[in-house]
Amino acid sequence: MKRPGQSRAGLCLAAASALGACHAEPPPERSGPTPQQEAAALLEQARRDVEQDKTVPPASAATLEVPESAADRVPLIVFLHGLGGSGAELRLGLHLKELSDRLEFAFLAPDGLLDHSGRRFWNASASCCNFDQLSVDHIGLLRSWIQDALKNPKLDPTRVYLVGYSNGGFLAHRAACELGSLLRGIFSIGGAGPNQPKSCHPDQVPQIVEIHAEDDAIVAFGGGYLFADRSRPPHPSAEATVRAWRKLAGCSEPARVTRDLDLDPRIPGAETQPAECAGDLGEHSGAAARPLSATAALRARAAAASRRDGLEAGLSEPRLEDRSSEKP
């Protein structure tokens, strides 16, 4: 029996009298790169392929859907997925085509760029979610998608809205800063505004709605670090986000909580508190002032729970689930 630590040379010497000389053949010399070097080269090539081939997806990647039965000009809603999601998931999970036909609105559900981990993302802010520092201008693409869609005579160019989930919510806030006059309003679900509010200079402030769960474990309601990773720049809180927009819109502080709403049957009681104020934009916008609605779902725990239910491995966000068949 071989004892721990007993060498092959020792076994060779012990058997020499019975078997003759013991010859240990030297391992053949390996030519070319090692398996580790080959793996590193493949990874580097994959990174180059992503950056070279998928840095700027074509504007045609956003397909416009217009309800055929619409008699009048209809609004346009652009749906922006979260990190690791896709426009197709939003389209299927939210039944967008059926909603579009019934409520008479046109929509786009584009895809973000693939990062090195194979997740689609939007380059929205320093906090979220261009973790690989890829060169992509999603604001420029969003502008081109909207402008191309508005060439359709069935669309109303004065009613363009963004609906963004998480990473898509971050992009919606950035778009409100940079494409203000192109947008009537944005709806951010679990997103956050710019890291530096002073960098936001919209030519016109659109209507703003931020919907956020107070126990969101990924994009913290009280502000902080995405995925609790302090290596990334922090994001502002939900309240700081809407407070910055109130200031830009010329709203008086503080905003007024108008009523309690019971929007989610899975949560007992009224879980949502809308806070509203009327903006007085004056010369700031160069146009008539619009009322600004800043809504924070202070106790909407179901939104955070839905993230945890679908949380995938690694740092990917949950995929949108179809909960239409669930009972309260």
The 8 nearest C-alpha neighbors of each residue, nearest first, counted from 0:
[[1, 2, 3, 5, 10, 4, 6, 13],
 [0, 2, 5, 3, 4, 10, 6, 7],
 [3, 1, 5, 4, 0, 6, 10, 9],
 [4, 2, 5, 1, 6, 0, 7, 9],
 [3, 5, 2, 6, 1, 7, 9, 8],
 [6, 4, 2, 3, 1, 9, 7, 10],
 [7, 5, 8, 9, 4, 10, 1, 3],
 [6, 8, 10, 9, 11, 5, 12, 23],
 [7, 9, 11, 6, 10, 12, 5, 13],
 [10, 8, 12, 6, 11, 7, 13, 5],
 [11, 9, 13, 7, 8, 12, 14, 6],
 [10, 12, 8, 9, 14, 13, 21, 15],
 [13, 11, 15, 9, 14, 10, 8, 21],
 [14, 12, 10, 11, 15, 9, 16, 17],
 [15, 13, 11, 12, 17, 16, 18, 10],
 [14, 16, 19, 12, 18, 20, 17, 13],
 [17, 15, 19, 14, 18, 13, 20, 12],
 [18, 16, 15, 14, 19, 13, 20, 12],
 [19, 17, 15, 16, 14, 20, 21, 11],
 [20, 18, 15, 16, 17, 21, 14, 22],
 [19, 21, 15, 22, 18, 16, 11, 14],
 [22, 20, 11, 15, 19, 23, 18, 12],
 [21, 23, 24, 20, 11, 25, 19, 8],
 [24, 22, 25, 21, 8, 11, 26, 7],
 [23, 25, 22, 26, 27, 21, 28, 20],
 [26, 24, 23, 27, 28, 22, 29, 21],
 [27, 25, 28, 24, 29, 23, 30, 22],
 [28, 26, 29, 25, 24, 30, 23, 31],
 [27, 29, 26, 30, 25, 31, 33, 24],
 [30, 28, 27, 31, 33, 32, 26, 34],
 [29, 31, 28, 32, 33, 27, 34, 26],
 [30, 32, 29, 33, 37, 34, 36, 28],
 [33, 31, 36, 37, 34, 30, 35, 29],
 [32, 34, 36, 35, 37, 31, 29, 30],
 [35, 33, 37, 36, 38, 32, 39, 31],
 [34, 36, 38, 33, 37, 39, 32, 40],
 [35, 37, 39, 33, 34, 38, 32, 40],
 [36, 38, 34, 40, 35, 39, 41, 32],
 [39, 37, 41, 35, 40, 36, 34, 42],
 [40, 38, 36, 42, 37, 41, 43, 35],
 [39, 41, 37, 43, 38, 42, 36, 44],
 [42, 40, 44, 38, 43, 39, 45, 37],
 [43, 41, 45, 39, 44, 40, 38, 46],
 [42, 44, 46, 40, 45, 41, 39, 47],
 [43, 45, 47, 41, 46, 42, 48, 40],
 [46, 44, 48, 42, 43, 47, 41, 49],
 [45, 47, 43, 49, 44, 48, 42, 50],
 [46, 48, 44, 50, 45, 49, 51, 43],
 [47, 49, 45, 51, 46, 50, 52, 44],
 [50, 48, 46, 53, 47, 52, 51, 45],
 [49, 51, 54, 47, 48, 53, 52, 46],
 [52, 50, 48, 49, 47, 53, 54, 46],
 [51, 53, 49, 48, 50, 54, 55, 47],
 [54, 52, 49, 55, 50, 56, 51, 112],
 [53, 55, 50, 135, 52, 51, 134, 56],
 [56, 54, 53, 135, 57, 112, 136, 52],
 [55, 57, 53, 54, 58, 60, 112, 59],
 [58, 56, 59, 60, 55, 140, 61, 53],
 [59, 57, 60, 144, 61, 140, 56, 143],
 [58, 60, 61, 57, 62, 144, 56, 147],
 [59, 61, 58, 57, 62, 109, 56, 110],
 [62, 60, 109, 59, 107, 58, 108, 63],
 [63, 61, 107, 60, 64, 59, 109, 108],
 [62, 64, 107, 106, 61, 148, 65, 105],
 [63, 65, 106, 105, 62, 107, 66, 96],
 [64, 66, 105, 67, 63, 106, 104, 99],
 [67, 65, 100, 68, 69, 103, 99, 105],
 [66, 68, 69, 65, 100, 70, 103, 64],
 [67, 69, 66, 70, 100, 103, 65, 101],
 [68, 70, 67, 71, 66, 103, 73, 72],
 [71, 69, 68, 72, 153, 67, 73, 103],
 [72, 70, 69, 73, 153, 154, 155, 103],
 [73, 71, 153, 154, 155, 70, 74, 69],
 [72, 74, 154, 104, 155, 71, 153, 103],
 [75, 73, 158, 104, 155, 154, 159, 105],
 [74, 76, 105, 159, 106, 104, 160, 158],
 [77, 75, 106, 160, 161, 159, 105, 78],
 [76, 78, 107, 161, 106, 108, 162, 160],
 [79, 77, 162, 108, 163, 161, 107, 76],
 [78, 80, 163, 167, 162, 164, 108, 77],
 [81, 79, 167, 164, 84, 85, 86, 163],
 [82, 80, 166, 165, 167, 164, 84, 83],
 [81, 83, 120, 84, 166, 316, 119, 315],
 [82, 84, 118, 119, 315, 316, 81, 120],
 [85, 83, 81, 82, 80, 318, 119, 88],
 [86, 84, 88, 87, 110, 80, 89, 119],
 [85, 87, 108, 109, 89, 110, 88, 80],
 [86, 88, 90, 85, 89, 91, 108, 110],
 [89, 87, 91, 85, 86, 90, 92, 319],
 [88, 90, 92, 86, 87, 91, 93, 85],
 [89, 91, 95, 87, 88, 94, 93, 92],
 [92, 90, 94, 88, 89, 93, 87, 95],
 [91, 93, 321, 89, 94, 88, 90, 320],
 [92, 94, 95, 91, 89, 90, 321, 88],
 [95, 93, 91, 97, 92, 96, 90, 98],
 [96, 94, 90, 98, 93, 97, 99, 91],
 [95, 97, 99, 98, 94, 100, 90, 64],
 [98, 96, 100, 99, 95, 94, 101, 102],
 [99, 97, 95, 101, 96, 100, 102, 94],
 [98, 100, 96, 104, 103, 97, 102, 101],
 [101, 99, 66, 103, 97, 98, 102, 96],
 [100, 102, 98, 99, 103, 97, 66, 104],
 [103, 101, 99, 98, 100, 104, 97, 66],
 [104, 102, 99, 100, 101, 66, 69, 73],
 [105, 103, 99, 74, 73, 75, 102, 106],
 [104, 106, 65, 75, 64, 74, 99, 76],
 [107, 105, 76, 75, 64, 77, 63, 104],
 [106, 108, 77, 63, 62, 109, 61, 78],
 [107, 109, 86, 78, 77, 79, 61, 106],
 [110, 108, 61, 86, 107, 60, 111, 79],
 [111, 109, 86, 85, 112, 108, 119, 60],
 [110, 112, 120, 119, 121, 113, 109, 85],
 [111, 113, 119, 120, 114, 110, 121, 53],
 [114, 112, 119, 118, 117, 120, 111, 115],
 [113, 115, 117, 116, 118, 119, 112, 131],
 [116, 114, 117, 46, 113, 131, 49, 118],
 [115, 117, 114, 118, 113, 119, 131, 315],
 [116, 118, 114, 113, 115, 119, 83, 112],
 [119, 117, 83, 113, 114, 116, 120, 82],
 [118, 120, 113, 83, 111, 112, 82, 84],
 [119, 121, 111, 82, 112, 128, 118, 113],
 [120, 122, 111, 123, 128, 166, 137, 170],
 [123, 121, 129, 128, 137, 124, 120, 127],
 [124, 122, 170, 121, 169, 127, 173, 128],
 [125, 123, 127, 126, 122, 193, 169, 128],
 [124, 126, 127, 232, 194, 123, 128, 129],
 [127, 125, 232, 124, 234, 233, 231, 128],
 [128, 126, 124, 125, 123, 129, 166, 122],
 [127, 129, 130, 122, 120, 121, 126, 123],
 [130, 128, 122, 132, 131, 127, 133, 121],
 [129, 131, 128, 132, 127, 114, 133, 126],
 [132, 130, 133, 129, 114, 115, 128, 116],
 [133, 131, 129, 130, 134, 122, 135, 114],
 [134, 132, 131, 135, 129, 50, 54, 114],
 [133, 135, 54, 132, 136, 50, 55, 122],
 [134, 136, 54, 55, 137, 133, 122, 112],
 [137, 135, 139, 138, 140, 134, 122, 55],
 [136, 138, 140, 139, 141, 135, 122, 121],
 [139, 137, 141, 140, 136, 142, 174, 177],
 [140, 138, 142, 137, 136, 141, 143, 144],
 [139, 141, 137, 143, 142, 138, 144, 136],
 [142, 140, 138, 144, 143, 139, 137, 145],
 [141, 143, 139, 145, 140, 144, 146, 138],
 [142, 144, 140, 146, 141, 145, 147, 139],
 [145, 143, 141, 147, 142, 146, 58, 140],
 [146, 144, 148, 142, 147, 143, 149, 141],
 [145, 147, 143, 149, 148, 144, 142, 150],
 [146, 148, 144, 145, 149, 150, 143, 151],
 [149, 147, 145, 150, 146, 151, 144, 63],
 [148, 150, 146, 151, 147, 154, 156, 145],
 [151, 149, 148, 147, 152, 146, 154, 153],
 [150, 152, 149, 153, 154, 148, 147, 155],
 [153, 151, 154, 150, 149, 72, 155, 148],
 [152, 154, 72, 151, 73, 155, 71, 65],
 [155, 153, 73, 72, 152, 151, 74, 149],
 [154, 156, 72, 74, 73, 157, 158, 153],
 [157, 155, 158, 154, 149, 159, 74, 75],
 [158, 156, 155, 159, 183, 182, 181, 74],
 [159, 157, 74, 183, 156, 155, 75, 160],
 [158, 160, 75, 182, 183, 76, 74, 157],
 [161, 159, 76, 184, 185, 183, 182, 77],
 [160, 162, 185, 77, 76, 78, 186, 171],
 [163, 161, 186, 78, 185, 187, 79, 77],
 [164, 162, 168, 167, 79, 187, 171, 78],
 [163, 165, 167, 188, 168, 81, 80, 166],
 [164, 166, 190, 189, 168, 81, 167, 188],
 [167, 165, 81, 169, 168, 82, 164, 127],
 [166, 168, 163, 79, 164, 170, 81, 165],
 [169, 167, 163, 190, 187, 165, 164, 171],
 [168, 170, 190, 166, 191, 172, 167, 171],
 [171, 169, 123, 173, 167, 168, 172, 174],
 [172, 170, 168, 174, 173, 169, 163, 161],
 [173, 171, 175, 192, 169, 174, 170, 168],
 [172, 174, 170, 176, 175, 171, 123, 177],
 [173, 175, 171, 177, 178, 176, 172, 170],
 [174, 176, 179, 172, 173, 178, 177, 171],
 [177, 175, 201, 199, 173, 174, 200, 179],
 [176, 178, 174, 175, 201, 179, 173, 200],
 [179, 177, 174, 181, 175, 180, 176, 182],
 [180, 178, 175, 203, 201, 181, 182, 204],
 [179, 181, 203, 182, 178, 202, 205, 204],
 [180, 182, 179, 178, 183, 159, 157, 156],
 [183, 181, 159, 179, 184, 180, 160, 205],
 [182, 184, 205, 159, 158, 160, 206, 157],
 [185, 183, 206, 205, 160, 182, 207, 161],
 [186, 184, 161, 207, 160, 162, 171, 208],
 [187, 185, 162, 208, 209, 161, 163, 207],
 [186, 188, 168, 209, 163, 190, 162, 210],
 [189, 187, 210, 164, 190, 168, 165, 211],
 [188, 190, 165, 211, 210, 164, 187, 218],
 [191, 189, 168, 165, 169, 188, 187, 166],
 [192, 190, 169, 240, 237, 235, 234, 168],
 [191, 193, 240, 172, 169, 235, 194, 173],
 [192, 194, 195, 196, 124, 173, 191, 172],
 [195, 193, 234, 196, 235, 192, 125, 233],
 [194, 196, 193, 197, 198, 199, 192, 235],
 [197, 195, 198, 199, 193, 194, 243, 192],
 [198, 196, 195, 199, 200, 193, 243, 194],
 [197, 199, 196, 195, 200, 193, 176, 194],
 [200, 198, 176, 197, 196, 201, 193, 177],
 [199, 201, 176, 198, 202, 177, 197, 247],
 [202, 200, 176, 203, 179, 177, 204, 199],
 [201, 203, 284, 179, 180, 200, 204, 283],
 [204, 202, 284, 179, 180, 201, 205, 283],
 [203, 205, 179, 201, 248, 206, 202, 284],
 [206, 204, 184, 183, 179, 182, 207, 203],
 [205, 207, 184, 291, 292, 183, 185, 204],
 [206, 208, 185, 293, 292, 184, 291, 205],
 [209, 207, 186, 293, 294, 292, 185, 187],
 [208, 210, 187, 294, 295, 186, 188, 293],
 [211, 209, 188, 295, 296, 187, 189, 294],
 [210, 212, 189, 296, 295, 188, 209, 213],
 [213, 211, 299, 215, 300, 214, 302, 303],
 [212, 214, 220, 297, 215, 298, 211, 300],
 [215, 213, 212, 216, 303, 300, 220, 219],
 [216, 214, 303, 219, 212, 217, 213, 218],
 [215, 217, 219, 214, 218, 303, 226, 227],
 [218, 216, 226, 215, 225, 219, 227, 224],
 [219, 217, 225, 215, 216, 220, 189, 190],
 [218, 220, 222, 215, 221, 216, 217, 223],
 [219, 221, 213, 237, 236, 222, 215, 212],
 [220, 222, 236, 219, 237, 223, 213, 235],
 [236, 223, 221, 235, 219, 220, 234, 237],
 [222, 224, 233, 234, 219, 235, 225, 221],
 [223, 225, 233, 227, 228, 229, 234, 226],
 [224, 226, 227, 218, 217, 228, 223, 126],
 [225, 227, 217, 228, 224, 218, 216, 314],
 [228, 226, 224, 225, 229, 217, 223, 216],
 [229, 227, 226, 230, 224, 225, 231, 232],
 [230, 228, 231, 224, 227, 232, 233, 225],
 [229, 231, 228, 232, 224, 233, 227, 225],
 [230, 232, 229, 126, 228, 233, 224, 225],
 [231, 233, 126, 125, 234, 224, 230, 229],
 [234, 232, 224, 223, 126, 231, 235, 194],
 [233, 235, 223, 194, 222, 126, 224, 191],
 [236, 234, 222, 239, 240, 194, 191, 192],
 [222, 235, 237, 221, 239, 238, 220, 240],
 [238, 236, 240, 220, 239, 191, 241, 221],
 [237, 239, 240, 241, 236, 242, 295, 221],
 [240, 238, 242, 236, 237, 241, 235, 243],
 [241, 239, 237, 192, 238, 243, 242, 236],
 [240, 242, 244, 238, 243, 239, 293, 245],
 [241, 243, 239, 245, 244, 240, 238, 246],
 [244, 242, 246, 241, 240, 245, 239, 247],
 [243, 245, 241, 247, 246, 242, 248, 240],
 [246, 244, 250, 242, 248, 243, 247, 241],
 [245, 247, 249, 243, 244, 248, 250, 242],
 [248, 246, 244, 245, 249, 243, 204, 250],
 [249, 247, 278, 245, 246, 280, 250, 244],
 [248, 250, 279, 246, 278, 247, 280, 245],
 [251, 249, 278, 245, 248, 246, 276, 277],
 [250, 252, 253, 249, 254, 276, 245, 246],
 [253, 251, 254, 250, 245, 246, 242, 255],
 [252, 254, 251, 255, 250, 276, 242, 245],
 [255, 253, 276, 252, 275, 274, 256, 251],
 [254, 256, 274, 275, 257, 276, 253, 273],
 [257, 255, 274, 273, 258, 275, 272, 254],
 [256, 258, 255, 274, 273, 275, 259, 272],
 [259, 257, 256, 272, 260, 273, 274, 271],
 [258, 260, 272, 269, 271, 261, 273, 270],
 [259, 261, 269, 271, 262, 272, 270, 258],
 [262, 260, 269, 270, 263, 268, 271, 259],
 [263, 261, 260, 264, 271, 270, 269, 266],
 [262, 264, 265, 266, 261, 270, 301, 299],
 [263, 265, 266, 327, 262, 267, 261, 268],
 [266, 264, 327, 263, 267, 301, 326, 262],
 [265, 267, 264, 263, 268, 270, 301, 300],
 [268, 266, 265, 269, 264, 270, 263, 261],
 [267, 269, 270, 261, 266, 264, 260, 263],
 [268, 270, 261, 260, 259, 271, 267, 262],
 [269, 271, 298, 299, 261, 268, 260, 266],
 [272, 270, 296, 260, 259, 269, 297, 298],
 [271, 273, 259, 296, 258, 260, 297, 274],
 [274, 272, 294, 256, 295, 257, 275, 271],
 [275, 273, 256, 255, 294, 254, 293, 257],
 [276, 274, 292, 255, 293, 254, 273, 256],
 [275, 277, 254, 291, 250, 292, 278, 255],
 [278, 276, 290, 291, 250, 279, 275, 289],
 [279, 277, 250, 248, 249, 290, 291, 280],
 [280, 278, 249, 281, 288, 248, 250, 277],
 [279, 281, 288, 283, 248, 249, 278, 284],
 [280, 282, 283, 279, 284, 288, 285, 287],
 [281, 283, 285, 284, 280, 286, 287, 288],
 [284, 282, 280, 281, 285, 203, 202, 286],
 [285, 283, 203, 286, 282, 202, 280, 281],
 [284, 286, 282, 283, 287, 281, 203, 202],
 [287, 285, 284, 288, 282, 281, 203, 280],
 [286, 288, 289, 285, 281, 284, 280, 282],
 [289, 287, 280, 279, 286, 278, 281, 290],
 [288, 290, 291, 278, 287, 206, 205, 277],
 [291, 289, 277, 278, 292, 288, 206, 276],
 [290, 292, 206, 277, 278, 276, 207, 289],
 [291, 293, 275, 207, 208, 206, 294, 276],
 [294, 292, 208, 275, 207, 274, 241, 209],
 [293, 295, 273, 208, 274, 209, 292, 210],
 [294, 296, 210, 297, 209, 211, 273, 272],
 [297, 295, 271, 211, 210, 299, 298, 272],
 [296, 298, 213, 295, 299, 271, 212, 272],
 [297, 299, 270, 296, 300, 213, 212, 271],
 [300, 298, 212, 296, 270, 301, 297, 302],
 [299, 301, 212, 302, 303, 298, 304, 214],
 [300, 302, 304, 303, 299, 305, 266, 265],
 [303, 301, 305, 300, 304, 212, 299, 306],
 [302, 304, 215, 306, 305, 300, 301, 212],
 [305, 303, 301, 307, 306, 302, 308, 300],
 [304, 306, 308, 302, 303, 307, 301, 309],
 [307, 305, 303, 304, 317, 308, 309, 310],
 [306, 308, 310, 304, 309, 305, 303, 317],
 [309, 307, 305, 306, 310, 304, 317, 303],
 [308, 310, 317, 307, 306, 318, 311, 305],
 [311, 309, 317, 307, 308, 316, 306, 312],
 [312, 310, 317, 315, 309, 316, 313, 314],
 [311, 313, 314, 315, 310, 316, 317, 309],
 [312, 314, 315, 311, 316, 310, 116, 226],
 [313, 315, 316, 312, 226, 311, 310, 82],
 [316, 314, 83, 313, 311, 82, 312, 317],
 [315, 317, 82, 310, 83, 311, 314, 318],
 [318, 316, 310, 309, 306, 311, 319, 315],
 [317, 319, 84, 309, 320, 316, 83, 310],
 [318, 320, 317, 92, 88, 321, 89, 84],
 [321, 319, 322, 92, 318, 309, 305, 317],
 [320, 322, 92, 323, 319, 93, 324, 91],
 [321, 323, 325, 324, 320, 92, 326, 319],
 [322, 324, 321, 325, 326, 93, 92, 320],
 [325, 323, 322, 326, 321, 327, 320, 92],
 [326, 324, 322, 323, 327, 321, 265, 264],
 [325, 327, 324, 323, 265, 322, 264, 263],
 [326, 265, 264, 325, 263, 266, 324, 267]]
